């Protein structure tokens, strides 16, 4: 599982140590709350990663745990319907004409959007994604007034391609679409997104 975190220069690193001096916990705080992304990690005393937590607006949205040998023990995501972490469900890829589509959890987007923005030649602003996701969460938290017919989405527009995330109220997975304007761009986009999904799949399975 890819749990790398790139802190901002202003993020505060807080560490807890074992009596031996080895790091037991490390977390990055942004304005006194967990930074967006994989900003909290727990370690076994032998230095192996025990748990990694991914946050969005202080909400724990994804979590992975490992045994002392480095094998994946669990992979959980936040369910907006149940308001708690659940075991990551299996998902089915969505296919659309003239575009590359799929579904992913927010952790995937925080990991890969900086690289995707370079491929499609777009200016990526994590703050705009945060605002769109936060607006969706606020409305999704209101069970009575939530409008299921309204489209909640975020778009990253590049020179010849656009990346769109559509927020929907189900088990924490949101559809993404990489729309292209030419056959060459389509083939390049498909190959790149397949490589990201293959990389994440192999990392989760320890390959």
N, C-alpha and C positions, 0 to 999 in steps of 0.2 A: 504494500500500500504506500503510495506517495504521500508523505506527510511533511515535506519540507516547508519551512516557513521563512520568509524574508522580512525581517523586522524593519520598521521605519526608524530613522535616526533618533526620533523622539520617544520611541517605545521604551518602557521600563522593564528590565529583566529582573525577575524575582526568583531566587533559587532556594531550595531546601536541601540540606545535605544529610547523608548518613553519618553516624559517628566516625566512620572510617574516612570521611572526607569526600566520598563519591557523591555525585549529584543524584538525589532522589526525585526531585521535582523541579521543573523550570517552566515558567510562564511569562509571557510578554503582555504587559498591560498598556493600553492606549487610553489616555484620559481616565485612568484608575479602573478600567474594566478590561476584560480579555480582548485582545486585538483580534480583528477578523482574520479567519484562516486557522491553520493548525498551530495555534499559539501556546498550547499547554501540553507538556509531555511528562510522563512518569517513567522512572527507570528502575530496573532491578539493581542490586548492589554490585553485580558483575558488569554493569554498564550497558546491558541489553535493554532495548526499549520495551517497556511494560504496557504503556497506554498512551494514545495520542488523541487529543480532543480538538475538534474544529468548531469555531464560533462564528456567529454572525449577529451583530448588535447584541452582544452578551448572551445570546441564546446558543446553547450547545446543540449543533445540528448534525454532527457526525462523530463517531467514536470507534476506534479500533483498539483491541487488546491483543497481547502476545504472551506466550509462555517464555520461560527463561532460555529456551533454545532458539527463540526467534520465530517460532511458528505462530501463524495467525490463530487466535482463539475465538475472537468475535468481531463482527463488523456491524455496527448499529447506526441508524439514521433517525432524525427527528420526524415524527409523524404529526402533521398539522391537525389531522382529524382526531388523533388520540392524545395529543399534547404531551407526548413522551417519546423516549427513544425506543425503537423497535428493531428487530433483526432486519438487515437489509434484504428487501425482496428481490426476486428475479424480475427483470423487466424485458419487454419485447421492443426491438428496434422499430422505429416508425420510418417509413419510406415515402417520399414525396417526389413528384416529377420535377426535374431540373433543379434539385437541391439535395443537400446531404442533411439528414435529420437523425435524431436519436433522443434519448432521455438520459438525464444525469442528475446527480445530487449537487447541492451548492458547493460542496467541497471540490468537485471536478472543475467547476467554473473558476473558483478562486485559485486553483492550481494552474490551470492551463490558459486562461484568458490573456495573460501578458504575452505568451508565445503566439496564440491565435491572432492577436491584434497585429503582430508583426507580419504574419503570413498574409493577412488581408489588407495590410497597409492602412491601419486605422489608429487613431489616438485613443488609448484605453484609459478611462478614468474610473478607478474602483469606486470612488465616491458616488458616481451616478448609478452604478449597479446597486450599491448599498441603499441608496434612496428609493429606487424602484422596488427592491426586495422588502424594505421596511414598510413601504406603503401597502404592499400586498399583505404582509403579516398583520398589519393593523386591521385591515378589512377582513382578513380570513379569521381573525380572532373574534369577530362579531358574528356569531352563528345566525342570528335573526335577520340581519340586514345584508349579509353577504350576497353579492350579485353574481350568480353562476354564469350569466350570459355576457358579462363584461370581460374583455380581454385584458389581462395584466401581463405586460411584456416589457422587455428591455432590448434595445437594438444597438449594435456596434457596427457603424457603416464605414466600409473601406472603399478603396478606389474602384474595385470591380466586384467585390463580394461584401455581403452583410451577414453578421451573426446575430441571431435573434433567440432570446430566451422567453418562453411563455410560462408564466407562473399559474399553476392550477392547484386546486385544493384537493390533493390526494396524498399518497404516502411519501411525501418529501421529494419526489422525483419530478423534474420539470423538463418539458420538451425544448430541445434546441434545434435550430435550423440554420444551416450555412447556405445562403442563397448565392448563386453564381450567375454570371452573365455570358459565359461562353463554355463550350465543351472542354476546352483546355483547363479553364479554371475549375470546372466541375470535377474532372479527373484528379487534379492536384489537391483540391479540397477533400475529396473522398479519401485519397491515399493518406493525407495528413491526419484527418480525424480518425481513420482506422488505426493509424499508428499510435495515437494517444490512447484509444480504448484498449489496444493490444498491450501497451505499456502498463496501463493501470491493472489490467487483468493479470498479467504476469507478476506484477509486484504484489498483488493480493495473494496469489498462490505461491509466492516464494520462489519464482523462477528467475 
